[in-house]
């Protein structure tokens, strides 16, 4: 029976909706998770027997976990919690700041009897700071963290579908959890991680800070504004957008090389396509806007599916905007068996797992447990789990690793653009020694050390250049791989194998190697050779379709959300495999298909369609699960926008008190006493709140709402985030001297480890191969003279 890479890790799940995705990821990977927190159930399952076990969200988030009946407000409950904590490896909680301390259950107390205990406290704004007690929601987190400053249209902010800000924070919580367990098992000391959802979201919006910090370069060179804008589906590069087709919609792009598509358009009688297709490369590459306009006009004459498949046949990265029903029929997913049945419930299917582990595959999905398990039984079972083996692999420290959680892990990084670099930045921040390998051929634009985007996503890495086509390349790279723990790449399928460093080859050199692949569609299947970037994947995985107002198809996420998510899941995959190696003694291959990542993010919609026959539809910021109403963004009299969410009936009553006369009639209407009733009256509620907001200053309105415990926050962009009082208080942003860009801001890791901030950070490399001499002399046995000679003969080109 498959047990998963995290088999044997014991987890207390004290989370609400904001953190239950974190413990889902752990349970899916084989950890023993005991849930004592509570979340909203979501819509009922169609089958009565399945409904008795939980709602849609219970099946999606809590499958594979056991429940324990513990009431922390009672002494008996607190004692049961202490008993579990004595034999646990990990606690993930979302309790309000100070609550566990007030109950005598602080991490500092628990480690007295379990010194290796790790606790990740995920809170809306962190455990300290002037806004630590503010309330939040997915929508409010997206507003305050910058997501809504770039997602939507100029007139209307549109939150990515499916509570993605909660998912982003939960994924980082999972990274911290496994990294903390690794560190505790190496050092004997557990840690408390103070993780702020606001910090995680703020530092996970692709373009906001690179535009804000580098306007002196980007504005004169590219006409790019300092403040990142909401531009519907139009990517900040201007090279990707969603456009209506004859039927449906399609994401069109001039990337990577559009000439074959132009020529095909010309063959179909399109005059502009014929003109563009006849140009020399330097001509059509200089006319991106003209090419995008040509694609948008031509799309109106062709069905979206035909356009998508033809473009991909010609190696242009178009992506059809697919509905949930279309995603369910994806032939790539059918080949990869992406949708799995729950054990004992064959017709209830769910996407996953988030990664395929070759040697420690994830267990079958299991239904949520409706009944609690006896605490004594759990304590006995957990107490009988053997102590983890000491690591038998050499510790490989980098120059900035000392004292950090992942000190001792070395990663050979063959990644580019965003997903892979984000993964390795996270690992590097946490202390892994990241050796970033690049070639001059691929070090263009966002992959170039002298471009601001690279600065943001490639810190905490040492830079090495190596021409993998050179006859001596394998001789040079082999000893490096033999002395490393991880290889990670996000190229198209087969690139590393063609270089001679495919998985089957390198595991002969190093049986303990963990080999992580992060291609778009995955390395096997009928779509394995498709060209995909984040906008392509958003379209194909269902995210673009769902992240729209009800009357549009062309909005979608306003940044590369899926690249960020794949980066998080890549880090989780790496750390899970490192932990599995402790038990198995061997490495393994970890395959993450970024397209599956996108569909995983909307997993509740897929589960609902596949199991209940209900197909989610785009509906703006309306809560798709029927719990939060109102849940919307409103423009205030100073033209700033605020987001607010009502999560409970009590919050509704408090909102009515704050708003006063404009909600008076609705406040007296008993229909509005429940969330279901408020959904029916949503148009009236929104109209009243729009009128109220138009007569308020945004900051004053937010303060009034937060003062009575209602989640609310301004839509913030780069300038707001840099001056955010909570970020300033917690010193999120610092500055450092970069050898190319001079003095520039940077953001610290969005979590404090037992009060420390993981300084010092290595800022991004200043040029390709900056660390060649130290890396190749240290790990490949070369002399300085040999490295210098290699530079002369193209070895490091």
CORBELUR-V700758 format. One record per helix or strand of 3 or more residues. SS is the DSSP state (a for helix, b for strand). FROM is the first residue (numbers start at 1). LEN is the number of residues. If there is no record, write none. Layout:
ss = <SS	SS>
from = <FROM	FROM>
len = <LEN	LEN>
This chain:
ss = <b	a	b	a	a	a	b	a	a	b	a	a	a	b	a	a	a	b	b	a	a	a	a	a	a	a	b	b	a	b	a	b	a	a	b	a	b	a	a	b	a	a	a	b	a	a	b	b	a	a	a	a	a	b	a	a	b	b	b	a	a>
from = <10	20	32	48	56	75	90	99	107	118	138	147	164	192	197	208	215	240	249	259	271	281	288	304	324	331	339	345	375	410	419	433	445	452	462	473	486	495	503	514	534	543	561	588	594	603	631	641	649	670	675	682	698	711	718	725	733	742	751	772	784>
len = <5	9	4	4	7	13	4	4	4	6	7	4	24	5	6	6	8	5	5	9	7	5	12	10	5	6	4	7	9	5	11	6	3	6	4	10	4	5	7	4	8	4	24	4	8	10	5	5	20	4	6	13	9	4	5	5	6	6	3	8	9>
